[in-house]
Amino acid sequence: ISVLLIALSFHQFVEGLGLGNVIENNKLSLGWNKIIVFIIIFSLTVSLGVLIGILTSASQTTDSGEGAKGAATAIASGSLLYTSLVEMVGKYFGHSHSLGDQRLQRMAMLASFILGFSCMAVIGIWA
């Protein structure tokens, strides 16, 4: 439980910083209603995730429990892959970014991305 609590705390901290950055950069165009909805959704996600995890762990020995676990894992990994590959790589490695023709810097960024992706895959083997 302590390892899970540390991982959730760190993850929520980083996500909170990201959400705060998005809100700060776009607060004039978003409006207060959308900002409040974003904050409420952010606040509820961990609680709902823990609840779903508790409910599915009770039936994990059955085939339907394993199917629910597999579906949740697939959805989570698919959303992370989409975010990293489409949003981040498209934004930072696209031609419209300020790096211009700095190929060495682009290659270093791509190598770092691949190294981080590989490290997370190795960690996933043990998880």
Secondary structure as UniProt FT lines:
FT   HELIX           2..30
FT   HELIX           32..58
FT   TURN            59..61
FT   HELIX           63..82
FT   HELIX           83..89
FT   HELIX           90..93
FT   TURN            95..96
FT   TURN            98..101
FT   HELIX           103..126
//
